[in-house]
Amino acid sequence: MTDEREPATGVDPAIYKTLLESTRAIPWKIDWKTMSFAYIGPQIEALLGWTPASWVTARDWAERIHPDDRERVVQFCIAQSEAGVDHEADYRALTPAGNYVWIRDVVHVVRDAQGSVESLVGFMFDISERKRTEEQLLGLQAELQDLSFKDALTGLANRRRFDEVVEREWAQAKASAQPLSLVMIDIDYFKQYNDHYGHLQGDACLKQVADLLFGAVQGRRNFLARFGGEEFALVLPETKAEAARKLATRCRDAITRAHIVHAASAIGDGLTISLGVGTAMPANEHGLMPFIEAVDRRLYLAKQQGRDRVVAEG
């Protein structure tokens, strides 16, 4: 009577096959010379909808990879296999219905006695749930980062975000030899506004001013932030001095036209703002901080000169 068990292990090969086909992982084997599937587990049909018989060559595998993943995954797997290196690859696999399932392929390279690649064996795993979890986490991280850069009261960017943006724009302006303009804005007599109307009304006023300024400065790369308290900052890349001054005037006019009542103001019955404007060619300047300080001094000068005005260089 013939013994069908493997002599080295004494285990019936059918047991291995049963174990493989009872797992959720999908076993497979590809002959390296012919690039044809020697085996693929029947679980593949339940996962992707393709029958095992439809997996004939490596081309069938490649053509069922999402177009955005295909070149990256195929080239990586070929390179690693030719080098005889075990590897893993994550990609989206196509179903007959036109949907995609996230797959992780874990690949082992089998060599012959001469050390040449003989075959590839591995397992496919469904990692769709893991990918959904990862995407949710990435979304939460992006949301948290966005919140960390946003002023909770006005919805504008906060001081932290301003610092990041102005440094980046300064570096870009320096590299491209383009001008960079900055406008510093302060609400006149805002302490008196809070004292007269209360802090809740003061918060509402800040929101209204933020909205009015945002509406006045919208542009391709114009960036508005709440600098702190009742002060705002406007970064204007690739903007010359005259254009920056005109935009600052537009901001002042927007607040004036809104006629936000300010009975405690010393210069009239409406809310006003003061603005300092500066323009620099970063390639010729000593540094960003001296530039910001110079613009802030112009804002202070606008306050000294009576408020409700724009003070620009020159």
Rosetta blueprint (number, residue, H / E / L):
1 M L
2 T L
3 D L
4 E L
5 R L
6 E L
7 P L
8 A L
9 T L
10 G L
11 V L
12 D L
13 P H
14 A H
15 I H
16 Y H
17 K H
18 T H
19 L H
20 L H
21 E H
22 S L
23 T L
24 R L
25 A L
26 I E
27 P E
28 W E
29 K E
30 I E
31 D E
32 W L
33 K L
34 T L
35 M L
36 S E
37 F E
38 A E
39 Y E
40 I E
41 G L
42 P L
43 Q H
44 I H
45 E H
46 A H
47 L H
48 L H
49 G L
50 W L
51 T L
52 P H
53 A H
54 S H
55 W L
56 V L
57 T E
58 A H
59 R H
60 D H
61 W H
62 A H
63 E H
64 R L
65 I E
66 H L
67 P H
68 D H
69 D H
70 R H
71 E H
72 R H
73 V H
74 V H
75 Q H
76 F H
77 C H
78 I H
79 A H
80 Q H
81 S H
82 E H
83 A L
84 G L
85 V L
86 D L
87 H E
88 E E
89 A E
90 D E
91 Y E
92 R E
93 A E
94 L E
95 T L
96 P L
97 A L
98 G L
99 N L
100 Y E
101 V E
102 W E
103 I E
104 R E
105 D E
106 V E
107 V E
108 H E
109 V E
110 V E
111 R E
112 D L
113 A L
114 Q L
115 G L
116 S L
117 V E
118 E E
119 S E
120 L E
121 V E
122 G E
123 F E
124 M E
125 F E
126 D E
127 I L
128 S H
129 E H
130 R H
131 K H
132 R H
133 T H
134 E H
135 E H
136 Q H
137 L H
138 L H
139 G H
140 L H
141 Q H
142 A H
143 E H
144 L H
145 Q H
146 D H
147 L H
148 S H
149 F L
150 K E
151 D L
152 A L
153 L L
154 T L
155 G L
156 L L
157 A E
158 N L
159 R H
160 R H
161 R H
162 F H
163 D H
164 E H
165 V H
166 V H
167 E H
168 R H
169 E H
170 W H
171 A H
172 Q H
173 A H
174 K H
175 A H
176 S H
177 A L
178 Q L
179 P L
180 L E
181 S E
182 L E
183 V E
184 M E
185 I E
186 D E
187 I E
188 D L
189 Y L
190 F H
191 K H
192 Q H
193 Y H
194 N H
195 D H
196 H H
197 Y H
198 G L
199 H H
200 L H
201 Q H
202 G H
203 D H
204 A H
205 C H
206 L H
207 K H
208 Q H
209 V H
210 A H
211 D H
212 L H
213 L H
214 F H
215 G H
216 A H
217 V H
218 Q L
219 G L
220 R L
221 R L
222 N L
223 F E
224 L E
225 A E
226 R E
227 F E
228 G E
229 G L
230 E L
231 E E
232 F E
233 A E
234 L E
235 V E
236 L E
237 P E
238 E L
239 T L
240 K L
241 A H
242 E H
243 A H
244 A H
245 R H
246 K H
247 L H
248 A H
249 T H
250 R H
251 C H
252 R H
253 D H
254 A H
255 I H
256 T H
257 R H
258 A H
259 H L
260 I L
261 V E
262 H L
263 A L
264 A L
265 S L
266 A L
267 I L
268 G L
269 D L
270 G E
271 L L
272 T L
273 I E
274 S E
275 L E
276 G E
277 V E
278 G E
279 T E
280 A E
281 M L
282 P H
283 A H
284 N H
285 E L
286 H L
287 G L
288 L H
289 M H
290 P H
291 F H
292 I H
293 E H
294 A H
295 V H
296 D H
297 R H
298 R H
299 L H
300 Y H
301 L H
302 A H
303 K H
304 Q H
305 Q L
306 G L
307 R L
308 D L
309 R L
310 V E
311 V E
312 A E
313 E L
314 G L
